Amino acid sequence: MDEIVIMDLIDKKIALLTTIASTSMLWWVSATVFCATILGGIWRYREHIESAPFKRSLGFLLYFFFGSVVLYGLLVTVMTLIEFLDVRMLLSMIGAPANLFDAEFLWILLGVPVGTSSFVIFFLVWHHMWKSFGAGANALERRPVPGAGALN
């Protein structure tokens, strides 16, 4: 491949990295606020939801939603890793150090999974809330810890 073409490809891949970084930050902030709002609303109106006819549909819909947010984070991580390996290969083709852009890619390769972990937590909180529906009116209230004695 011609060196000018390779340099153009590297430039486009670095521009893609910038886009990934910007959209990942926007995704994390907006999805975090949205997930927290959903869980807060469910917590506040749990008595109404427990007896609602749409409870089962809501449960499956929210499992799908929280799961898809986690899946999005995983896919962005995989795509960034592929681009990272492509840039390293292109740099070595023109004789430049292959690790020239490692720091930029590694920050995203570390940041997106860390951000995705917050959505795994949202997913687990939803799972706990969903399982507690139907376990009684006070299922989401504070429960005594077995063996805690005077701490309860």
C-alpha positions in Angstrom: 0.0 0.0 0.0 1.1 3.5 -0.7 2.4 5.4 2.3 0.0 8.3 1.7 -3.0 5.9 1.7 -1.7 4.4 4.9 -1.3 7.8 6.6 -4.9 8.7 5.5 -6.2 5.4 7.0 -4.4 6.1 10.2 -5.8 9.6 10.3 -9.4 8.3 9.8 -8.9 5.7 12.5 -7.7 8.3 14.9 -10.7 10.4 14.0 -12.9 7.4 14.7 -11.2 7.0 18.1 -12.2 10.6 18.9 -15.8 9.8 17.9 -15.8 6.7 20.0 -14.5 8.6 23.0 -17.1 11.4 22.6 -20.0 9.1 22.1 -19.0 6.8 24.9 -18.9 9.7 27.3 -22.3 10.9 26.1 -23.7 7.3 26.2 -22.4 6.8 29.8 -23.7 10.1 31.2 -27.2 10.0 29.6 -27.7 6.2 30.1 -26.6 6.5 33.8 -29.1 9.3 34.4 -31.9 7.4 32.5 -31.2 4.1 34.3 -31.1 5.8 37.7 -34.4 7.6 36.9 -36.1 4.4 35.9 -35.0 2.5 39.0 -35.9 5.5 41.2 -39.4 5.7 39.7 -39.9 2.0 40.1 -38.8 2.2 43.7 -41.1 5.1 44.4 -44.1 3.5 42.8 -43.4 -0.1 43.7 -46.7 -0.6 45.4 -48.6 0.4 42.3 -46.3 -1.7 40.0 -46.6 -4.8 42.1 -50.4 -5.0 41.4 -50.3 -3.6 37.9 -51.4 -5.8 35.0 -48.4 -4.8 32.9 -45.9 -5.8 35.6 -44.6 -8.9 33.7 -44.2 -6.9 30.4 -42.4 -4.2 32.3 -40.1 -6.7 33.8 -39.0 -8.2 30.5 -38.8 -4.9 28.8 -36.4 -3.6 31.5 -34.3 -6.8 31.5 -33.9 -6.2 27.7 -33.1 -2.5 28.2 -30.5 -2.9 30.9 -29.0 -5.9 29.1 -28.8 -4.0 25.8 -27.0 -1.1 27.5 -24.4 -3.6 28.9 -24.1 -5.2 25.4 -23.5 -1.8 23.8 -20.6 -1.2 26.1 -19.1 -4.6 25.4 -19.5 -4.0 21.6 -17.8 -0.6 21.8 -14.9 -2.2 23.7 -14.5 -4.9 21.1 -14.7 -2.4 18.2 -12.1 -0.2 19.8 -9.8 -3.1 20.3 -10.1 -4.0 16.6 -9.3 -0.4 15.6 -6.4 -0.4 18.0 -4.9 -3.5 16.4 -5.5 -2.0 12.9 -3.7 1.2 13.8 -0.7 -0.7 15.2 -0.5 -2.7 12.0 -0.7 0.4 9.8 1.9 2.2 11.8 4.3 -0.7 11.5 3.7 -0.8 7.7 5.1 2.8 7.3 8.0 2.1 9.7 6.6 4.2 12.6 6.6 2.8 16.2 3.6 0.6 16.5 2.9 1.9 20.0 2.6 5.5 18.9 -1.1 5.8 19.8 -1.3 3.1 22.5 -2.1 5.5 25.4 -5.1 7.0 23.5 -6.6 3.7 22.7 -5.8 2.1 26.1 -7.7 4.9 28.0 -10.8 4.0 26.0 -10.2 0.3 26.3 -10.1 0.8 30.1 -12.7 3.5 30.4 -15.6 1.8 28.5 -15.5 -1.4 30.5 -15.3 0.5 33.7 -18.3 2.6 32.6 -20.1 -0.6 31.5 -19.7 -2.0 35.0 -22.0 0.7 36.3 -24.7 -0.7 34.0 -24.0 -4.2 35.2 -24.8 -2.8 38.7 -28.0 -1.3 37.4 -28.9 -4.6 35.8 -28.3 -6.4 39.1 -30.3 -3.8 41.1 -33.2 -4.3 38.6 -32.9 -8.1 39.0 -33.1 -7.8 42.8 -36.1 -5.4 42.5 -37.9 -7.7 40.1 -37.3 -10.8 42.2 -38.7 -8.9 45.2 -42.0 -8.1 43.5 -44.6 -10.6 44.6 -42.6 -11.5 47.7 -44.9 -9.4 49.8 -45.6 -5.7 50.2 -42.5 -5.1 52.3 -40.1 -7.1 50.1 -38.1 -4.1 49.2 -37.9 -2.7 52.7 -35.0 -3.3 55.0 -34.6 -6.9 55.9 -32.8 -8.1 59.1 -29.5 -9.8 58.4 -29.4 -13.3 59.8 -26.9 -13.7 62.6 -26.4 -10.0 63.0 -27.8 -10.0 66.5 -28.0 -6.6 68.0 -27.2 -4.9 64.7 -30.7 -5.5 63.4 
